[in-house]
Amino acid sequence: MAFTTAHFPIQAPAELIMKYYPKYLELGYAGLKKSRYESLKKEGIISHSATEAPFNNLTKKWESLSQKDKEKQAKIMATYAAMIEDQDNRIGQMLAYLKESGQLDNTLVVYMTDNGPEGFEPTNPKTGNPEMAKWIETQFDSSFEAIGSANSENVIGTSWANAATGGLQWWKWFIGEGGTRVPLMIVPPGGFSSEYARAGQKSNAVVYVKDVPMTILEYANVTHPMTEYKNRQVKPPSGISIKPFLESKSEVVRTDKDWWAFELFGNGYVMKGELKAMKVRTGMFGDGQWHLYNVVNDPSETQPLENQHPEKLAEMIALYKSYAAKNNIIEVDARWNPFQGASK
């Protein structure tokens, strides 16, 4: 079920919106980020040793906004929250149907997002799109009253997106943990029973998105053809099934020896165990250098380790280069910015 919520446009049932409005008006950007950071630590989603992420220069400070703009921004974020509540209600309806029709115990339920918060903001001078900003201004109702309605076209923007990630940095379009680390909720067939050993458990087991299709195939008793299908060469999958972990036959999905790499807009990273080596080009607000982080202890990626472990960084760079060569990844101009072309 591919929900468009909570992508833009930010629109939700009117009766759900205003109950969230006072909260976001009170918290503002920094208040929400701190609140999420503390909540993530309390719930064990991020390490108790994690430090707060520093201020991101692409975002705004709440105190710089006028009262009118604060109110508008609070209602936009309240609409975003209402979208999530509405989505939750719809998922509940689907699960109820599966239960009533006797299919729930034979269903694999996977819930995940495709990236971190959508931080697109047409009016942002560094990452925006003036043409789209003009289109929105002329084609939609931008009044406070219209926010959340079908006549509006709003986005949560960079500042709310950054705030929503709590103890992480960055958002969609970026390879920081805020852009790539996403929640995964998975219930195997029979998992809604109180007898299921892992019922209600939170886990810090490492799972990569490519592991999800392999899990679906295994539960469906489908064997992947690996390299050849109907006399045609195909790429073998690189995912690992999560099923042994879900059935308590293993405490891990990926071990410290497993690794994966990723590239987006010429920025790249490689993960192995708790370590992440990453390089962000100058055109996307990085320094163009490789850095090493322990993203379990330091999910905000503020404590580089390359000076303490140069050999580990070299090993991981070699892994990334092997990935880039195997997948024909093309180098991108260091100055190129997907929002504005070549930045100065």
Secondary structure, DSSP 8 states (H G I E B T S, - for coil): ----TTSSS-B--HHHHTTTHHHHHHHHHHHHHHHHHHHHHHTTSS-TT-------TTS--GGGS-HHHHHHHHHHHHHHHHHHHHHHHHHHHHHHHHHHTT-GGG--EEEE-SSS-----TT-TTT--HHHHHHHHHHS--STTTTBSTT-----HHHHHHHHTTTS---TTS-SHHHH---EEEE-TTTTSTT-TTTT--------TTHHHHHHHHHTT----TTEETTEE--------SHHHHTTS-S-SS-TT-EEEEEETTEEEEEETTEEEEE--GGGTS-S-EEEEETTT-TT--S--TTT-HHHHHHHHHHHHHHHHHTT-----TTEETTTEE--
